[in-house]
Amino acid sequence: MIKHYLRGFFFFGYLMCSLAHAQQLTIQITQGVDNPVPIAIVPFEWQGFGVLSENITDVVNRDLRNSGEFSPIAEENMLSTPHEENEVFFRDWRFLGSDYLLIGKIMRSNNSELFEVQYELFDVVREMRMIGEVISGTESQLRDIAHQISDVVFEQVTGVRGAFGTKILYITSQRISQLESNYQLNMADADGGRAQVLLNSQEPIMSPSWSPDARQIAYVSFESTRPRIYIQDLGTGTREQITDFPGINSSPVWSPDGTKMAMVLSKDGNPDIFVMDLKTRDLRKITTHFAVDTEPSWMPDSKSLIYTSEQGGNGRPQIYQVALDTGWSERVTFEGTYNSKGMMLQDGKNLVLIHRLDTTDDYHLAIQNLDRGTIRILTETSLDESPTIAPNASMIMYASKSGNRGILNAVSIDGRVKFQLPIAEGDVREPAWSPYLN
């Protein structure tokens, strides 16, 4: 029998939902750093006619504010509005207490569909220009350009590569009658903008996953009335069903090199971890014991997997690591009555997981250091599930509950920054953060 700890593994979360349309997510900061960096983002000058479809200044402002690391200065408090370096007077910005200044302008080439966005970033304290460039693109790419500028500013100031230009996948659903629901697989910018539906179905959709090059996604669909794993090309929209085994076909996840896919199959009678060679479609069974094994995730070196299992008994799931060359499996979590959905950070030492201390406690997002065995709780929410890590390892997005609704939350690796991505109504769950797109 599949037990409670597999609540994200099969129907749980879908049959309990009051469900929702895919739509743009709106970030709400719930906790930021104690001393965010003050930055002045001067409205970019549009040297053309009409109104642009995207406001680059607003996008950059929201990106940096929503990271929790920056505190943009209000436009109405600005003493000047420079758009080029020779118009900058550092005393104006020191007076406002700004550490950094971002300026820019947008131009359109004659007889061209291309726009040119020029931006410059200054260190106000040292009175120096840090970086500047001109980026070209079509009007539909202005939002991408804005995210690119945000990424550059974030990296210049924090030393960490920005992830504003990445994407997320998530599942939404909507009840259309007492017996029927509509499910959608959605893709959006990391801030929830430009949401689009990739798959629409009256049968459940689960476990979205990105390929390492971000050109393909995998997911589980019940459209044939049984769970099957599909791969979809984002460029062409073409889909391919890659499993059709009896029983459970679930939890697809690409290997870091993109050549293999781990998954859960019960074709032999018991849910076990398998690895498929994506070129030959050959399958290799990785776990072989009697317990239910699920939620595989790759270690950064591709030599082993971590997964959730109840093989220790007592009805208490824990996380295990299995070496692919030998099949040797060992338990890696010992603290608490429940540990599941493990995902390893790139350092190979810190494990993101869902943790419950005892049977009276709630399910929280946490990080365990494998060397020391210590667990650090990151959240105060109660029904956390489905963590996914930003490609720069600065944030973790996860599904949780607000009242009876499913929502998406995010928290920084150190727990200092928290924000919520609610939707207007219904449920949203199972986020998957993309790799870098270039």
C-alpha positions in Angstrom: 0.0 0.0 0.0 1.3 3.5 -0.9 1.5 5.3 2.5 0.9 8.9 3.5 4.5 10.0 2.9 3.9 9.5 -0.8 1.3 12.3 -0.8 3.1 14.1 -3.6 3.6 10.9 -5.5 0.2 10.0 -6.8 -3.2 11.7 -6.5 -2.8 13.7 -3.3 -2.9 17.4 -4.0 -5.1 17.0 -7.0 -8.2 15.3 -5.5 -8.0 17.7 -2.5 -7.7 20.9 -4.6 -10.0 23.8 -5.1 -8.4 24.4 -8.5 -7.3 27.3 -10.7 -6.6 28.7 -14.1 -3.1 29.3 -15.3 -2.3 32.9 -14.9 0.4 35.4 -14.1 1.8 35.0 -10.5 2.3 38.1 -8.4 5.2 38.0 -5.9 4.6 39.3 -2.4 7.7 39.7 -0.2 7.0 38.3 3.3 10.6 38.6 4.7 13.7 40.3 3.4 17.3 40.8 4.6 17.8 43.2 7.5 19.8 45.7 5.5 19.0 45.5 1.8 21.3 47.3 -0.6 19.9 50.8 -1.5 19.9 51.3 -5.3 18.5 54.0 -7.5 16.9 52.7 -10.7 16.2 55.8 -12.9 13.3 55.3 -15.3 14.9 54.4 -18.7 14.3 57.0 -21.3 12.3 55.9 -24.4 13.6 57.8 -27.4 10.7 56.8 -29.7 7.0 57.2 -30.3 4.1 55.5 -28.6 4.0 53.3 -25.5 6.2 50.2 -25.2 4.6 46.9 -24.4 7.1 46.4 -21.5 8.4 48.8 -18.9 12.0 47.8 -18.5 12.5 50.0 -15.4 9.5 48.4 -13.6 10.7 44.8 -14.4 14.2 45.5 -13.2 12.9 47.3 -10.1 10.6 44.3 -9.2 13.4 41.7 -9.9 15.8 43.4 -7.6 13.3 44.2 -4.9 11.8 40.7 -4.9 15.2 39.2 -4.4 15.1 40.7 -0.9 18.7 41.8 -1.4 17.9 45.3 -2.7 15.8 48.3 -1.7 15.1 50.5 -4.7 14.7 54.2 -4.1 11.3 55.6 -4.9 11.2 57.6 -8.2 9.5 60.6 -6.6 12.5 61.0 -4.2 15.0 61.3 -7.0 16.8 64.6 -7.4 17.7 64.1 -11.0 17.0 61.6 -13.9 20.2 61.0 -15.8 20.3 58.7 -18.8 24.0 58.9 -19.7 27.2 59.0 -17.6 27.9 62.7 -18.3 24.5 63.5 -16.6 25.3 61.7 -13.4 26.1 63.8 -10.3 27.1 61.4 -7.5 26.3 63.9 -4.7 22.5 63.6 -5.6 22.6 59.9 -5.0 24.8 60.0 -1.9 22.3 62.5 -0.4 19.6 59.9 -0.9 21.7 57.2 0.7 21.9 55.1 -2.5 24.9 52.8 -2.8 24.4 52.1 -6.5 22.8 53.8 -9.5 21.3 52.2 -12.7 20.5 54.4 -15.7 19.6 53.7 -19.3 17.7 54.5 -22.4 15.8 52.7 -25.1 16.2 53.5 -28.8 14.8 52.0 -32.0 16.9 51.7 -35.1 15.4 53.4 -38.3 13.5 51.0 -40.6 14.2 48.1 -38.1 12.2 45.9 -35.8 15.1 45.9 -33.4 15.3 48.0 -30.2 18.6 49.0 -28.5 18.7 49.2 -24.7 21.7 51.0 -23.3 22.3 50.7 -19.5 25.0 51.7 -17.1 25.6 50.7 -13.5 27.5 53.0 -11.1 29.0 52.6 -7.6 27.9 55.8 -5.9 30.2 55.4 -2.9 33.4 55.0 -5.1 32.0 57.3 -7.8 32.8 54.9 -10.6 31.1 53.2 -13.5 31.0 49.5 -12.9 29.6 48.2 -16.2 27.6 49.3 -19.2 26.5 47.8 -22.5 23.9 48.0 -25.3 21.5 45.0 -25.8 19.5 44.6 -29.0 16.2 42.8 -29.4 12.6 42.9 -30.7 9.8 44.5 -28.7 8.7 41.0 -27.6 12.2 40.5 -26.1 12.2 43.7 -24.0 11.2 41.7 -20.9 14.1 39.3 -21.5 16.4 42.2 -21.8 15.1 43.6 -18.5 15.8 40.3 -16.7 19.3 40.2 -18.3 20.0 43.7 -16.9 18.7 42.5 -13.5 21.0 39.5 -13.6 24.1 41.7 -14.4 23.3 44.1 -11.6 22.7 41.3 -9.1 26.0 39.6 -10.0 28.0 42.9 -10.0 26.8 43.7 -6.5 26.5 40.3 -4.8 29.1 38.3 -6.7 26.4 35.6 -7.4 25.1 35.0 -10.9 21.5 36.2 -11.2 18.6 33.9 -12.1 15.9 36.4 -13.0 16.1 35.3 -16.7 15.2 31.7 -15.9 11.8 30.0 -16.1 9.6 28.0 -13.9 7.1 25.2 -14.6 4.1 24.6 -12.3 0.8 22.7 -12.3 -2.6 24.4 -11.8 -6.0 23.0 -11.9 -9.7 24.1 -11.9 -12.8 22.3 -10.9 -15.3 22.4 -13.8 -18.0 20.2 -12.2 -18.5 18.0 -9.2 -16.8 15.1 -10.9 -14.4 16.8 -13.3 -11.4 19.0 -13.1 -9.1 20.7 -15.6 -5.4 20.4 -15.2 -2.7 22.6 -16.8 1.1 22.5 -17.1 2.3 26.0 -17.2 5.6 27.8 -17.9 6.4 31.3 -16.8 9.3 33.7 -16.1 10.9 33.1 -12.7 8.9 36.1 -11.4 5.6 34.6 -12.7 5.4 36.9 -15.8 4.3 35.7 -19.3 2.6 32.6 -18.0 1.6 30.2 -20.8 -0.1 26.8 -20.9 2.0 24.0 -22.3 -0.5 21.2 -21.7 -4.2 21.2 -20.9 -6.0 18.1 -19.8 -9.0 16.8 -17.8 -6.7 14.1 -16.4 -4.0 14.9 -13.8 -0.5 16.1 -14.8 2.4 15.6 -12.4 6.1 15.8 -11.8 7.4 18.4 -14.3 11.1 18.3 -14.9 13.7 20.3 -17.0 16.4 18.9 -19.3 19.8 20.3 -18.4 19.8 22.4 -21.6 16.3 23.7 -20.8 15.1 22.8 -24.3 12.9 19.9 -23.2 10.7 19.1 -20.3 9.4 15.8 -18.9 6.2 15.2 -17.0 3.6 12.5 -16.0 0.2 12.7 -17.7 -2.9 10.5 -17.0 -4.4 11.4 -20.4 -4.6 7.8 -21.3 -6.3 7.1 -17.9 -3.0 5.7 -16.6 0.2 7.5 -15.6 2.7 7.7 -18.4 5.9 9.7 -18.8 6.2 12.2 -21.7 9.0 14.4 -23.1 8.0 17.7 -24.7 10.3 19.8 -26.9 9.7 23.5 -26.0 10.9 24.8 -29.3 8.6 22.7 -31.5 5.9 21.6 -29.0 6.3 18.0 -30.2 5.6 15.3 -27.5 6.9 11.8 -27.1 5.6 9.2 -24.7 8.6 7.3 -23.4 7.0 4.8 -20.9 3.9 2.6 -21.2 4.5 0.1 -18.4 1.8 -1.5 -16.2 1.2 0.3 -12.9 3.1 3.4 -11.8 5.2 5.5 -14.3 6.3 8.5 -12.4 9.0 11.0 -11.1 11.1 11.6 -14.3 14.3 13.5 -13.7 17.2 14.0 -16.2 20.8 13.2 -15.3 23.1 16.3 -15.2 24.6 15.3 -18.5 21.2 14.9 -20.2 21.8 11.3 -21.4 19.7 9.4 -18.8 16.5 9.8 -16.9 15.7 8.4 -13.5 12.1 7.4 -12.9 9.8 5.3 -10.7 8.2 2.2 -12.2 6.1 -0.5 -10.6 6.1 -2.8 -13.7 7.6 -5.6 -11.6 5.0 -5.3 -8.9 6.8 -2.9 -6.5 7.6 0.8 -7.0 11.4 0.9 -7.7 13.9 3.4 -9.1 14.9 2.8 -12.7 17.3 4.7 -15.0 16.6 4.9 -18.7 19.3 5.5 -21.4 17.5 8.2 -23.4 19.3 7.3 -26.6 18.7 3.5 -26.6 15.7 3.5 -24.2 17.3 0.7 -22.3 16.2 0.4 -18.7 18.2 -0.5 -15.6 16.6 -1.3 -12.3 18.4 0.5 -9.5 16.5 -0.5 -6.3 15.2 -4.0 -5.7 13.9 -4.4 -2.2 10.3 -4.7 -0.9 9.8 -1.1 0.2 8.2 1.6 -1.9 11.0 3.7 -3.4 10.2 7.1 -5.0 11.4 10.7 -5.7 14.8 10.1 -7.3 17.2 12.9 -7.7 20.7 13.0 -9.1 23.9 13.7 -7.3 25.9 16.4 -9.1 28.5 13.9 -10.3 25.9 11.6 -11.9 27.4 8.6 -10.1 24.6 8.1 -7.6 21.0 8.9 -6.8 19.2 10.0 -3.7 15.6 8.8 -3.2 12.8 8.5 -0.6 12.1 5.1 0.9 10.5 3.4 3.9 12.9 0.5 3.8 13.9 1.3 7.4 10.4 0.3 8.6 8.2 1.9 11.2 6.2 3.7 8.6 8.8 6.6 8.6 10.2 7.6 5.2 13.8 8.6 5.0 16.2 9.6 2.3 18.8 7.1 0.9 21.7 7.3 -1.5 22.4 4.6 -4.0 25.6 4.2 -6.1 24.8 3.4 -9.7 27.9 1.3 -10.3 27.5 -1.1 -7.4 23.8 -0.7 -6.3 25.0 -0.1 -2.7 22.4 1.9 -0.9 22.8 3.8 2.4 20.5 5.9 4.6 21.5 9.6 4.8 18.8 11.1 7.0 18.3 10.1 10.6 16.8 13.1 12.5 13.0 13.3 12.5 10.1 11.0 11.7 9.8 12.1 8.1 12.3 13.1 5.5 11.5 13.1 1.8 12.0 14.8 -1.6 15.7 15.3 -1.3 17.6 17.5 -3.8 21.4 18.0 -3.5 23.0 21.4 -3.9 25.9 21.6 -6.3 28.4 21.5 -3.5 27.5 17.8 -2.9 27.3 18.4 0.8 24.0 20.1 1.5 20.7 18.3 1.0 17.4 20.2 0.5 14.5 18.2 1.8 11.0 18.1 3.4 11.3 17.4 7.1 9.1 16.6 10.0 10.6 16.4 13.5 8.0 14.2 15.1 4.5 12.9 14.5 2.9 16.1 16.0 5.0 18.5 13.9 4.3 20.0 10.5 6.1 19.4 7.2 8.8 22.0 6.7 11.4 22.8 4.0 14.9 22.2 5.5 18.6 21.7 4.6 20.8 19.0 6.0 24.5 19.1 5.9 25.6 15.5 5.1 29.1 15.9 6.7 27.7 17.0 10.1 24.2 15.4 9.8 22.6 18.7 11.1 19.2 19.9 9.8 18.3 23.5 9.6 14.6 24.4 9.2 14.0 27.2 6.6 10.2 27.7 6.8 7.4 28.3 9.2 4.7 27.0 6.9 3.1 23.7 7.7 2.5 21.6 4.6 5.5 22.2 2.5 6.3 19.9 -0.5 8.0 19.8 -3.9 11.1 21.9 -3.4 13.0 23.1 -6.5 16.3 25.0 -6.4 17.3 28.1 -8.5 20.2 27.5 -10.8 22.4 29.9 -8.8 21.5 28.0 -5.6 20.4 31.3 -3.9 16.7 30.4 -3.6 14.4 27.4 -3.1 10.8 27.5 -4.4 8.3 25.1 -3.0 4.6 24.4 -2.8 2.7 25.0 0.4 -0.8 25.8 1.7 -2.5 29.1 2.6 -5.9 28.2 4.1 -7.3 25.6 1.7 -5.3 26.8 -1.3 -2.1 25.6 -2.7 0.5 28.4 -3.2 4.1 28.7 -4.2 6.6 30.1 -1.7 10.3 30.8 -2.0 13.1 31.1 0.6 16.7 31.9 0.3 19.3 29.2 1.1 20.2 31.0 4.3 16.5 31.5 5.3 16.8 35.3 5.4 14.6 36.2 2.4 11.1 34.8 1.9 8.4 35.6 -0.7 5.1 34.2 -1.9 3.8 33.8 -5.4 0.1 33.6 -5.0 -2.5 33.4 -7.7 -5.9 35.0 -7.7 -7.8 31.8 -6.9 -7.5 28.1 -6.7 -4.4 25.9 -6.4 -0.9 25.9 -7.8 1.7 23.3 -7.0 4.8 21.3 -8.1 7.1 24.1 -9.2 10.3 23.2 -11.2 13.0 25.9 -11.7 14.8 25.8 -15.0 18.5 25.7 -15.5 20.2 28.8 -17.0 18.8 29.4 -20.4 22.1 30.3 -22.0 
